[in-house]
Amino acid sequence: MDDQELENLEPDPRFPSGAWTGFYLQYWLPGRHATNLQLSFSEGKLSGEGKDQVGRYTVDGGYDLETGQCQWTKQYIGRHCIAYKGTNEGHGIWGVYELNQLWGLLTDRGGFHIWPEGFDAADAADAADESDEIEKTLLEVMRSQSGNRTLRFVFAGFLIVIIAIAVGLGFLLKIFWKP
């Protein structure tokens, strides 16, 4: 980082630039999924990069010092992107993400909690307790918004069958249609 970049870094202790860690929750794949990031906060802009079990990604978004609200897009390199919205109340950023699937026909929602690496012991304990509470709350919300798991599988299977039929019909028409 050059001197100009260092001068512009956010002085608010809730938004330290540097290494962050945390997890995200996914309804279809239970448990906490680790993520590690390098974030920069400057004049309301949030940017960085990270890595999790899906792969490497970039982060681009913003934050509001008054409200602690944050929003960003996580763009996996050569893959899909995910929209994140969260709040920082002094123990990291927690909130929800949305991933549009099947050309926007389905929206997958989940929760997350990230915090700066290097919390002191008291902060780390508070973050761990807060993460447990956040996880319970987010899982409840995810369950209530996601509906019946069986119905979602049936719906996704139905869409796949419809697409397969459409592709098959197109193939058959190409073979047998002689104008």
C-alpha positions as CSV (number, residue, x, y, z in Angstrom):
1,M,0.0,0.0,0.0
2,D,1.3,3.4,-0.9
3,D,1.2,6.5,1.4
4,Q,-1.9,7.9,-0.4
5,E,-3.8,4.7,0.2
6,L,-2.8,4.6,3.8
7,E,-4.0,8.1,4.4
8,N,-7.4,7.3,3.0
9,L,-8.1,4.1,5.0
10,E,-11.1,4.3,7.3
11,P,-10.2,5.4,10.9
12,D,-13.5,4.0,12.4
13,P,-12.5,0.9,14.5
14,R,-15.5,-1.0,13.2
15,F,-14.0,-1.0,9.7
16,P,-10.3,-1.9,9.9
17,S,-8.6,-2.7,6.6
18,G,-6.7,-5.9,6.5
19,A,-7.4,-9.6,7.2
20,W,-10.9,-10.7,8.1
21,T,-12.3,-14.1,8.8
22,G,-15.7,-15.6,9.4
23,F,-18.3,-18.0,8.0
24,Y,-21.5,-18.2,5.9
25,L,-24.5,-20.5,6.3
26,Q,-26.2,-22.3,3.5
27,Y,-29.6,-23.9,3.9
28,W,-28.8,-26.8,1.5
29,L,-25.4,-27.5,3.1
30,P,-25.7,-27.4,6.9
31,G,-22.9,-26.0,9.1
32,R,-20.6,-23.0,9.1
33,H,-18.5,-22.6,6.0
34,A,-15.2,-20.7,6.6
35,T,-14.2,-17.7,4.6
36,N,-11.1,-15.5,4.7
37,L,-10.8,-12.1,3.2
38,Q,-8.5,-9.1,2.8
39,L,-10.7,-6.0,2.9
40,S,-10.0,-2.3,2.4
41,F,-12.4,0.3,3.8
42,S,-12.0,3.9,2.5
43,E,-14.4,6.8,2.3
44,G,-17.5,4.6,2.2
45,K,-16.1,2.1,-0.3
46,L,-15.4,-1.5,0.5
47,S,-13.2,-3.7,-1.7
48,G,-11.0,-6.7,-1.4
49,E,-10.6,-10.4,-2.2
50,G,-11.0,-13.7,-0.5
51,K,-11.2,-17.4,-0.6
52,D,-13.6,-20.1,0.6
53,Q,-14.5,-23.7,-0.3
54,V,-16.1,-22.5,-3.5
55,G,-13.0,-20.7,-4.7
56,R,-11.3,-17.3,-5.0
57,Y,-13.4,-14.2,-5.2
58,T,-13.4,-10.4,-5.3
59,V,-15.5,-8.0,-3.1
60,D,-16.8,-4.6,-4.2
61,G,-19.3,-2.5,-2.4
62,G,-19.9,0.1,0.2
63,Y,-20.6,0.9,3.9
64,D,-22.3,3.7,5.9
65,L,-20.5,4.9,9.1
66,E,-23.7,6.4,10.6
67,T,-25.8,3.2,10.4
68,G,-23.1,0.5,10.1
69,Q,-24.9,-0.8,7.1
70,C,-22.8,-2.6,4.5
71,Q,-23.5,-4.1,1.0
72,W,-21.3,-5.7,-1.5
73,T,-21.0,-8.1,-4.4
74,K,-18.9,-11.2,-4.0
75,Q,-17.7,-12.2,-7.5
76,Y,-16.2,-15.7,-7.8
77,I,-13.4,-15.6,-10.4
78,G,-14.9,-16.9,-13.6
79,R,-18.1,-18.0,-11.9
80,H,-21.3,-16.6,-10.2
81,C,-21.7,-13.6,-8.0
82,I,-23.6,-13.2,-4.7
83,A,-25.2,-10.0,-3.2
84,Y,-24.4,-9.4,0.5
85,K,-26.1,-7.0,2.9
86,G,-25.1,-6.6,6.6
87,T,-24.6,-4.5,9.6
88,N,-21.5,-3.8,11.7
89,E,-22.3,-3.1,15.4
90,G,-18.8,-3.4,16.6
91,H,-18.3,-7.2,16.5
92,G,-17.9,-7.7,12.8
93,I,-20.4,-7.6,10.0
94,W,-23.4,-10.0,10.0
95,G,-26.3,-10.3,7.7
96,V,-27.7,-12.1,4.7
97,Y,-26.7,-13.0,1.1
98,E,-28.8,-13.8,-2.0
99,L,-27.8,-16.0,-4.9
100,N,-30.0,-16.0,-7.9
101,Q,-30.1,-19.5,-9.6
102,L,-31.8,-21.0,-12.7
103,W,-31.8,-17.6,-14.5
104,G,-33.4,-15.9,-11.5
105,L,-36.3,-18.4,-11.0
106,L,-34.9,-19.4,-7.6
107,T,-33.2,-17.3,-5.0
108,D,-31.0,-19.0,-2.5
109,R,-30.6,-17.0,0.8
110,G,-28.2,-17.5,3.6
111,G,-26.5,-15.8,6.5
112,F,-23.0,-14.8,7.3
113,H,-20.8,-13.3,10.0
114,I,-17.3,-11.9,9.3
115,W,-14.9,-10.1,11.7
116,P,-11.4,-8.6,11.6
117,E,-8.6,-11.0,12.5
118,G,-6.8,-10.1,15.6
119,F,-9.7,-9.4,17.9
120,D,-8.4,-9.4,21.5
121,A,-9.6,-12.3,23.7
122,A,-12.7,-10.4,25.0
123,D,-13.7,-9.3,21.6
124,A,-13.2,-12.8,20.2
125,A,-15.4,-14.3,22.9
126,D,-18.1,-11.7,22.3
127,A,-17.9,-12.4,18.5
128,A,-18.1,-16.2,19.1
129,D,-21.2,-15.7,21.4
130,E,-22.7,-13.3,18.9
131,S,-22.0,-15.8,16.0
132,D,-23.9,-18.5,17.9
133,E,-26.9,-16.3,18.4
134,I,-26.7,-15.0,14.8
135,E,-26.5,-18.5,13.4
136,K,-29.6,-19.6,15.4
137,T,-31.5,-16.5,14.2
138,L,-30.4,-16.8,10.6
139,L,-31.2,-20.5,10.4
140,E,-34.7,-19.8,11.7
141,V,-35.2,-17.1,9.0
142,M,-33.7,-19.3,6.3
143,R,-36.1,-22.2,7.3
144,S,-39.1,-19.9,7.3
145,Q,-38.3,-18.3,4.0
146,S,-37.1,-21.4,2.2
147,G,-40.3,-23.4,2.7
148,N,-40.5,-27.1,2.5
149,R,-37.1,-28.7,1.4
150,T,-38.9,-31.5,-0.4
151,L,-41.1,-29.0,-2.4
152,R,-37.9,-27.1,-3.4
153,F,-36.3,-30.3,-4.6
154,V,-39.4,-31.3,-6.5
155,F,-39.7,-27.9,-8.1
156,A,-36.0,-27.9,-9.1
157,G,-36.4,-31.5,-10.5
158,F,-39.5,-30.4,-12.4
159,L,-37.6,-27.5,-14.0
160,I,-34.8,-29.9,-15.0
161,V,-37.2,-32.3,-16.6
162,I,-38.9,-29.5,-18.5
163,I,-35.6,-28.2,-19.8
164,A,-34.5,-31.7,-20.8
165,I,-37.8,-32.2,-22.7
166,A,-37.4,-28.9,-24.5
167,V,-33.9,-29.8,-25.5
168,G,-35.0,-33.2,-26.6
169,L,-37.8,-31.9,-28.7
170,G,-35.5,-29.4,-30.3
171,F,-33.1,-32.2,-31.2
172,L,-35.9,-34.3,-32.6
173,L,-37.3,-31.5,-34.6
174,K,-33.9,-30.8,-36.1
175,I,-33.6,-34.5,-37.1
176,F,-37.1,-35.1,-38.5
177,W,-38.3,-31.7,-39.6
178,K,-37.8,-31.4,-43.3
179,P,-39.3,-28.1,-44.6
